[in-house]
Amino acid sequence: MSTPDFRDIWVYLSTSPLLGLTLTLLAYQIAHALYLKLGSHPLANPVALAVALIVAILTFTGTPYAVYFEGAQFVHFLLGPATVALAVPLYAQWPRLKKLFGASMLALAAGSVASVISVWYIAQALGAQRQTLLSLAPKSVTTPIAMGISEKIGGLPSFTAVLVILTGVTGAIIAPSLLRASGIRDDAIQGFAIGMCAHGIGTARAFQLSETAGAFSALAMGLNGVVTSIVVPIAVNWLG
Amino acid sequence: MLASITALLLFQLAGEVLVQWFGLPVPGPVLGMLLLFIVLIVRGGAPAALRDTANTLLQHLSLLFVPAGVGVMTHLGLFATEWLPTTVAILLSTAITVLVTAGVMRMGAGR
């Protein structure tokens, strides 16, 4: 009787969701430990580190994304209930929110339009293809909304998902220091601005600043999803 | 814990059903968040168990974006040709968005 060699075990495991799920949790915890070890330096963003680690491992073992996603989908699924759960910290800010309602609505409209128009013109000036422009336009909103918008206007939804994550990581890295440098100290405004530019990944970062910043970031993320899904088709029509 | 997870899923489900029914341009979970928010206002507070579950889920919010992020490997070819316009546009546009939003909100709040 022969003992199975490593390759047989690998082939067996690669057909079950266990590997993809375990890899996701392990890579994230390694990334998060590294992030803490580097003194929570914004450049050591845990999402970016974990993604890089997993992509390296999948490429090295020749594992296709679809196989990995069989397992990772269980983590991905939790985005839904986590989004609903954002209502809880949001409710905790209700008194503050009522006071800032008018200002929030103005900032929402201005931020959404600024995001779509600026990304379009800058990418166009740098020679991006039209399909890339269409995939970039909804970059600042949460993944499922952005993918839906991208599909509607003729972009590549799966490419949009990647650009959205890249935007989130970028916002989580630069937004807090940019806000501090421009003298914006109110954590409700900080949170709202972070959520407008960097959706859920920014919201995760905003919760590290304060509970208030996190709640306002969640609010901006939700509202921006709705407004951007209206703004993008109109803007694309107008931008040509 | 079990009851509050079920509640979150039920609100998500209600959101999904309403979105499909009325053909709304919002994802189900975002509408679910709005519905739960309204219920919390009407109810005048969140039960402690729901607060605990929400905190646990949101503590690891970043983790939940990892599977979609790994999708970058399926677009390495497109990214190889378009990396310059996309990364520069994302970097600058993100900075513009955050400053415009914060600036307008500060003016609007009068501080």
HADDOCK unambig.tbl for C-alpha pairs under 7 A between the chains (distance, minus, plus):
assign (segid A and resid 28 and name CA) (segid B and resid 63 and name CA) 6.32 0.50 0.50
assign (segid A and resid 47 and name CA) (segid B and resid 62 and name CA) 6.12 0.50 0.50
assign (segid A and resid 47 and name CA) (segid B and resid 63 and name CA) 6.70 0.50 0.50
assign (segid A and resid 47 and name CA) (segid B and resid 66 and name CA) 5.90 0.50 0.50
assign (segid A and resid 50 and name CA) (segid B and resid 66 and name CA) 6.84 0.50 0.50
assign (segid A and resid 51 and name CA) (segid B and resid 66 and name CA) 5.91 0.50 0.50
assign (segid A and resid 51 and name CA) (segid B and resid 69 and name CA) 6.04 0.50 0.50
assign (segid A and resid 51 and name CA) (segid B and resid 70 and name CA) 5.25 0.50 0.50
assign (segid A and resid 54 and name CA) (segid B and resid 70 and name CA) 6.94 0.50 0.50
assign (segid A and resid 55 and name CA) (segid B and resid 70 and name CA) 6.09 0.50 0.50
assign (segid A and resid 55 and name CA) (segid B and resid 73 and name CA) 6.55 0.50 0.50
assign (segid A and resid 65 and name CA) (segid B and resid 71 and name CA) 6.73 0.50 0.50
assign (segid A and resid 69 and name CA) (segid B and resid 67 and name CA) 6.82 0.50 0.50
assign (segid A and resid 72 and name CA) (segid B and resid 67 and name CA) 5.67 0.50 0.50
assign (segid A and resid 75 and name CA) (segid B and resid 64 and name CA) 5.67 0.50 0.50
assign (segid A and resid 76 and name CA) (segid B and resid 64 and name CA) 5.49 0.50 0.50
assign (segid A and resid 76 and name CA) (segid B and resid 65 and name CA) 6.84 0.50 0.50
assign (segid A and resid 76 and name CA) (segid B and resid 67 and name CA) 6.02 0.50 0.50
assign (segid A and resid 78 and name CA) (segid B and resid 64 and name CA) 6.69 0.50 0.50
assign (segid A and resid 79 and name CA) (segid B and resid 64 and name CA) 5.90 0.50 0.50
assign (segid A and resid 80 and name CA) (segid B and resid 12 and name CA) 6.80 0.50 0.50
assign (segid A and resid 80 and name CA) (segid B and resid 29 and name CA) 5.26 0.50 0.50
assign (segid A and resid 81 and name CA) (segid B and resid 8 and name CA) 5.52 0.50 0.50
assign (segid A and resid 81 and name CA) (segid B and resid 9 and name CA) 5.90 0.50 0.50
assign (segid A and resid 81 and name CA) (segid B and resid 12 and name CA) 6.50 0.50 0.50
assign (segid A and resid 81 and name CA) (segid B and resid 29 and name CA) 6.94 0.50 0.50
assign (segid A and resid 82 and name CA) (segid B and resid 57 and name CA) 5.88 0.50 0.50
assign (segid A and resid 82 and name CA) (segid B and resid 58 and name CA) 6.33 0.50 0.50
assign (segid A and resid 83 and name CA) (segid B and resid 29 and name CA) 5.85 0.50 0.50
assign (segid A and resid 83 and name CA) (segid B and resid 30 and name CA) 6.40 0.50 0.50
assign (segid A and resid 83 and name CA) (segid B and resid 33 and name CA) 6.38 0.50 0.50
assign (segid A and resid 84 and name CA) (segid B and resid 8 and name CA) 6.16 0.50 0.50
assign (segid A and resid 84 and name CA) (segid B and resid 12 and name CA) 6.42 0.50 0.50
assign (segid A and resid 84 and name CA) (segid B and resid 29 and name CA) 5.60 0.50 0.50
assign (segid A and resid 84 and name CA) (segid B and resid 30 and name CA) 6.54 0.50 0.50
assign (segid A and resid 84 and name CA) (segid B and resid 32 and name CA) 5.47 0.50 0.50
assign (segid A and resid 84 and name CA) (segid B and resid 33 and name CA) 3.96 0.50 0.50
assign (segid A and resid 85 and name CA) (segid B and resid 8 and name CA) 6.60 0.50 0.50
assign (segid A and resid 85 and name CA) (segid B and resid 33 and name CA) 6.66 0.50 0.50
assign (segid A and resid 85 and name CA) (segid B and resid 54 and name CA) 5.05 0.50 0.50
assign (segid A and resid 86 and name CA) (segid B and resid 33 and name CA) 6.50 0.50 0.50
assign (segid A and resid 87 and name CA) (segid B and resid 33 and name CA) 5.18 0.50 0.50
assign (segid A and resid 87 and name CA) (segid B and resid 34 and name CA) 6.82 0.50 0.50
assign (segid A and resid 87 and name CA) (segid B and resid 36 and name CA) 6.05 0.50 0.50
assign (segid A and resid 87 and name CA) (segid B and resid 37 and name CA) 4.86 0.50 0.50
assign (segid A and resid 88 and name CA) (segid B and resid 46 and name CA) 6.96 0.50 0.50
assign (segid A and resid 88 and name CA) (segid B and resid 51 and name CA) 6.54 0.50 0.50
assign (segid A and resid 88 and name CA) (segid B and resid 54 and name CA) 6.79 0.50 0.50
assign (segid A and resid 91 and name CA) (segid B and resid 37 and name CA) 6.14 0.50 0.50
assign (segid A and resid 91 and name CA) (segid B and resid 40 and name CA) 6.79 0.50 0.50
assign (segid A and resid 100 and name CA) (segid B and resid 109 and name CA) 6.44 0.50 0.50
assign (segid A and resid 102 and name CA) (segid B and resid 108 and name CA) 6.98 0.50 0.50
assign (segid A and resid 103 and name CA) (segid B and resid 105 and name CA) 4.95 0.50 0.50
assign (segid A and resid 103 and name CA) (segid B and resid 108 and name CA) 4.29 0.50 0.50
assign (segid A and resid 103 and name CA) (segid B and resid 109 and name CA) 5.32 0.50 0.50
assign (segid A and resid 104 and name CA) (segid B and resid 105 and name CA) 6.00 0.50 0.50
assign (segid A and resid 106 and name CA) (segid B and resid 104 and name CA) 6.72 0.50 0.50
assign (segid A and resid 106 and name CA) (segid B and resid 105 and name CA) 6.72 0.50 0.50
assign (segid A and resid 107 and name CA) (segid B and resid 101 and name CA) 4.81 0.50 0.50
assign (segid A and resid 107 and name CA) (segid B and resid 104 and name CA) 5.16 0.50 0.50
assign (segid A and resid 107 and name CA) (segid B and resid 105 and name CA) 4.93 0.50 0.50
assign (segid A and resid 108 and name CA) (segid B and resid 101 and name CA) 6.83 0.50 0.50
assign (segid A and resid 110 and name CA) (segid B and resid 100 and name CA) 6.78 0.50 0.50
assign (segid A and resid 110 and name CA) (segid B and resid 101 and name CA) 6.34 0.50 0.50
assign (segid A and resid 111 and name CA) (segid B and resid 97 and name CA) 5.31 0.50 0.50
assign (segid A and resid 111 and name CA) (segid B and resid 100 and name CA) 5.84 0.50 0.50
assign (segid A and resid 111 and name CA) (segid B and resid 101 and name CA) 4.67 0.50 0.50
assign (segid A and resid 114 and name CA) (segid B and resid 97 and name CA) 5.73 0.50 0.50
assign (segid A and resid 115 and name CA) (segid B and resid 93 and name CA) 5.89 0.50 0.50
assign (segid A and resid 115 and name CA) (segid B and resid 94 and name CA) 6.99 0.50 0.50
assign (segid A and resid 115 and name CA) (segid B and resid 97 and name CA) 5.13 0.50 0.50
assign (segid A and resid 118 and name CA) (segid B and resid 93 and name CA) 5.39 0.50 0.50
assign (segid A and resid 119 and name CA) (segid B and resid 89 and name CA) 5.23 0.50 0.50
assign (segid A and resid 119 and name CA) (segid B and resid 90 and name CA) 6.38 0.50 0.50
assign (segid A and resid 119 and name CA) (segid B and resid 93 and name CA) 5.13 0.50 0.50
assign (segid A and resid 122 and name CA) (segid B and resid 89 and name CA) 5.24 0.50 0.50
assign (segid A and resid 123 and name CA) (segid B and resid 85 and name CA) 4.80 0.50 0.50
assign (segid A and resid 123 and name CA) (segid B and resid 86 and name CA) 6.19 0.50 0.50
assign (segid A and resid 123 and name CA) (segid B and resid 89 and name CA) 5.14 0.50 0.50
assign (segid A and resid 126 and name CA) (segid B and resid 85 and name CA) 5.13 0.50 0.50
assign (segid A and resid 127 and name CA) (segid B and resid 85 and name CA) 6.65 0.50 0.50
assign (segid A and resid 128 and name CA) (segid B and resid 82 and name CA) 6.38 0.50 0.50
assign (segid A and resid 128 and name CA) (segid B and resid 85 and name CA) 5.70 0.50 0.50
assign (segid A and resid 144 and name CA) (segid B and resid 27 and name CA) 6.67 0.50 0.50
assign (segid A and resid 145 and name CA) (segid B and resid 26 and name CA) 6.57 0.50 0.50
assign (segid A and resid 145 and name CA) (segid B and resid 27 and name CA) 6.00 0.50 0.50
assign (segid A and resid 159 and name CA) (segid B and resid 75 and name CA) 6.57 0.50 0.50
assign (segid A and resid 161 and name CA) (segid B and resid 68 and name CA) 6.75 0.50 0.50
assign (segid A and resid 162 and name CA) (segid B and resid 69 and name CA) 5.77 0.50 0.50
assign (segid A and resid 162 and name CA) (segid B and resid 71 and name CA) 6.44 0.50 0.50
assign (segid A and resid 162 and name CA) (segid B and resid 72 and name CA) 5.44 0.50 0.50
assign (segid A and resid 165 and name CA) (segid B and resid 69 and name CA) 5.86 0.50 0.50
assign (segid A and resid 167 and name CA) (segid B and resid 90 and name CA) 5.99 0.50 0.50
assign (segid A and resid 170 and name CA) (segid B and resid 91 and name CA) 6.53 0.50 0.50
assign (segid A and resid 171 and name CA) (segid B and resid 94 and name CA) 6.15 0.50 0.50
assign (segid A and resid 175 and name CA) (segid B and resid 95 and name CA) 6.92 0.50 0.50
assign (segid A and resid 175 and name CA) (segid B and resid 98 and name CA) 6.52 0.50 0.50
assign (segid A and resid 189 and name CA) (segid B and resid 102 and name CA) 5.89 0.50 0.50
assign (segid A and resid 189 and name CA) (segid B and resid 105 and name CA) 6.62 0.50 0.50
assign (segid A and resid 190 and name CA) (segid B and resid 102 and name CA) 6.73 0.50 0.50
assign (segid A and resid 193 and name CA) (segid B and resid 98 and name CA) 4.99 0.50 0.50
assign (segid A and resid 193 and name CA) (segid B and resid 101 and name CA) 5.33 0.50 0.50
assign (segid A and resid 193 and name CA) (segid B and resid 102 and name CA) 5.31 0.50 0.50
assign (segid A and resid 194 and name CA) (segid B and resid 98 and name CA) 6.27 0.50 0.50
assign (segid A and resid 196 and name CA) (segid B and resid 98 and name CA) 6.98 0.50 0.50
assign (segid A and resid 197 and name CA) (segid B and resid 94 and name CA) 5.69 0.50 0.50
assign (segid A and resid 197 and name CA) (segid B and resid 97 and name CA) 5.75 0.50 0.50
assign (segid A and resid 197 and name CA) (segid B and resid 98 and name CA) 5.77 0.50 0.50
assign (segid A and resid 201 and name CA) (segid B and resid 62 and name CA) 5.77 0.50 0.50
assign (segid A and resid 204 and name CA) (segid B and resid 61 and name CA) 5.69 0.50 0.50
assign (segid A and resid 204 and name CA) (segid B and resid 62 and name CA) 5.87 0.50 0.50
assign (segid A and resid 222 and name CA) (segid B and resid 30 and name CA) 6.04 0.50 0.50
assign (segid A and resid 226 and name CA) (segid B and resid 25 and name CA) 6.96 0.50 0.50
assign (segid A and resid 226 and name CA) (segid B and resid 26 and name CA) 5.85 0.50 0.50
assign (segid A and resid 229 and name CA) (segid B and resid 25 and name CA) 6.51 0.50 0.50
